[in-house]
Amino acid sequence: MKVSYLCMTGYDGPAPGIEIWPASPEFCEPAVAQGSYARYLEMAETAEALGFDWVSVSEHHYAPYQMTPNPMIMASAIIQRTRRVRVALLGPLVPLNNPVRLAEEVAMLDALSGGRLEVLFLRGTPNEHKTYDTQADQTKAMTQEGIDLILKAWTSEKPFGWEGDQYQFNTISIWPRITQLPHPPVFGSGNSEDSVVFAARRRIGIAFSFAAPETVKGWIELYRAECAKEGWEPTPAHVIYRGIAYCAPTDEQAQSDMIAYFGAQAEAQGTLQSATLGGPPVLELVAKPYFVGSPETLIEKFRVLHDIGVGVCDLPFVIGTPDQQRASLDLFGRKVLPTVQSWDMARFPQIAQTEPAE
């Protein structure tokens, strides 16, 4: 099983919580923001030293909990600070970007990294669509057509034009050419039946965030069935699961630290619905994370996901103070990571980078 450290790049000073969006810039002290970036880059280096397989970044806007409006920039910094670990772009938001530009920037990063990139293209949450006043009812179509366009841009050896429902371009000709041929491992959302079918037909992986294992099990079964219809078989390395992690010497300490971090209102936060976010309630597994406990407890939680077919777990270590986060990451790296990575390694080759069958 592969494990990824999500480089959250959250703001380390006092600021509005996740229920407030957009967060007013008046709360951001530039010096604190600079220090926050520096600390997370150090955490990325630590993750590589501990043996994590990936370091990941995501795209978010107008909020202090993840200061990466352009994940390409953060990925570039991580590339320069690491040598072995794969760098995962888990969330360039296609509807908020020009897909040709995304294809170009990922190709550039793939070259800079020496072919270490993984890419998950996402639609984004409803509040993110408000960032640039994107038409919310078009975002799914924009995402799916954008992924098709990007895959064609990476695999075409000649310039071509694109005339689609969402995008029209006279000429597309990507320089530099993508380093990993035919393209880096690509993932899509697995959070709806339509998204699962789309991923299966494109022969790309799927990803889930903050969902209960029994829910994920059903989606993975559907994904495998749809892949079989398309004439191919995914491996566990095609399936990513994201969940907040906190590792402490005992379950009691882990739970105590988590409650202290989220506060007495953690239960209420799990069902919070913000009119500003414009989406579903904040998921319970954000306010009450799945990966919280002692090393022994966490190993068993990973075993549950392993047994239902998850091959990659993406973990933000955001609970507690910076010192607690470092201690949690270190303990996890020493006591949990080696065991989890040892499971069925023969089943986890790098995912096949094949083009969809015609």
Disulfide bonds with the S-S distance in Angstrom:
none
